Amino acid sequence: MLMKFLITDIVIILLLGGSVFAGMEITPEIESNDFDFSAIDQLLEDSAPKVHGLALIIFKDGECIYDEGFSGLTTDSVVPIASASKWLSAGCLMSVIDNGALSLDSKASDFLENFELEKGNMTIRQMFSLTSGLPGYTPGYNALNDPILTNKEITLEESVDLISEIDLIADPGAELWYGALSMQVAGRIAEMAAEEPWMELFDEHIATPLMMPNTDFYAFGETTNPRIASGIQSSAREYVNFLQMLLNDGTFNGTRVLSSDSVRQIVQDQTRNATIMYTPWEKYEDIKPGCSETRYGIGCWMEEIDSDTGVAIRASSPGAFGFAPWIDFKHNICGVLGAKNLFLNVAPVYFEMKDLLIQILDDSNTPPNSPVIDGPSSGRAGRRYSYQFSATDLDCNDVYFFIDWDDGTVGEWIGPYAPGEEITVSHRWSDNGTYMCRAQAKDVFDAESDWSVMEIHMPYCRNIKYQSNSHPVLSFFFNLFSETLRANILIKP
């Protein structure tokens, strides 16, 4: 079954010039760096004419490291971003939750009287993680020309009233169907909870604090029925501000936009083992094997998940028109590939560009310096002693430590810690002996340092070296003392 991202039958691409807030320039300066982006330059230069233009902006560690446009498109070009809207709308939704007016576990029936029975049990979490049970791109439902979402004359409230008449195709939380209707419902609930229209909420809580003056819900013309999941127009340069905010734990330019918990909820797997019935990633299995199993957070895809925490290592929200934002938390980078073509055509460039970028970053990375070990060099077996470890990193990456106490204790990597941060670890040796304590550091990219070694003696003692034949008189008294000591030990009751 061939499905597509949500596309209307009227696709009008409006390219608007970038703008600035009054008196406030938002064009980032590209920091000098040692990265060789020639391979990415070549890829985009070769590919851009085939898809009618590409633009790419990348930030790392809060600094712009790449900003280029090709074949007439720039990072200032304002274009409809289709499903990349979902991530921005997720930010708006979470801002309402941060204000205490709503929670991810609020139910539709808490706000909407015409959502009854199982339909009333769907939660905000399920609505924004594609698991509400409302139809997505399913047989018999023409999502490409949805009469509710494409109606620009009705209000968001009226559109949700119409959605209430649509039957569920699964129990809430049971199945993942890629679509847009459930997010429309969540948007209306957010309006009711905050007592403010959705587009005003978005402008107040997202667009204004993140310096996104050209980002709004008028991708297909003015409307009173904002398409929560796919109706935004923006530019790569403006959208990347939202990504920087997420990467910086909810703050942007010193202003808190979202709470740390909201950021974590957005980039955490929220599908809770729901069966994946359809996602648009199915079409790209030949390019990226396994991608059809990609899970969803709140408004974004979890391209790679930390299996221990369920939090994304890499997250994204590409849209049907080729506009593709992503975050790589491991490398502390975020970026947007701007386009004005179907993602079906842009996807090969998107995947190859990201692979090249990781290779470039990893090749330029240097391992941490060998750890510094500090602590007592001798002691008594059976007692616990504390040792300090620290390691610096030229790339300012966080570091992990592996400690081998040389007594058969099985160790593991601990961390991460800030570069140069001193940590304290205690250990107890059970037996007397000399131990070669070793420590190694690695960064977040698994680049490992050389080993550092510290010699530790158990028990504490002063070694007296005596050669019995060096002085006959001293030898006589030494032997006499030794025999007397031995005799006392033997006759002691």
Buried (B, 14 or more C-beta within 10 A) or exposed (E): EEBBBBBBEEBEBBBEEBEEEEEEEBEBEBEEBEBEBEBBBEBBEEBBEEBBBBBBBBBBBEEBBBBBBBBBBBBBBBBBBBBBBBBBBBBBBBBBBBEEBBBBEBBBBBBBEEBEEEBBBBBBBBBBBBBBBBBBBBEEBEBBEBEBBBBBEBBBBBBBBBBBEEEBBBBBBBBBBBBBBBBBBBBBBBBBBBEBBBBEBBBBBBBEBBBBBBBBBBBBEEBBBBBBBBBBBBBBBBBBBBBBBBBBEBBBEEEBBBBEEBBBBBBBBBBBEBEBBBBBBBBBEEEBEEBBEBBBBBBBBBBBBBEEEBBBBBBBBBBBBBBBBBBBBBBBBBBBBBBBBBBBBBBBBBBBBBEBBBEBBEEEBEBBBBBBBBBEEBBEEEEEBEBEBBBBBEBEBBBBBBBBBBBEEEBEBEBBBBBBBEBEBEBBBEEEEEBEBBBBBBBBBEBBBEBBEBEBBBBEEEEEEEEEEEEEEEBEEEEEEEEEEEEEEEEEE
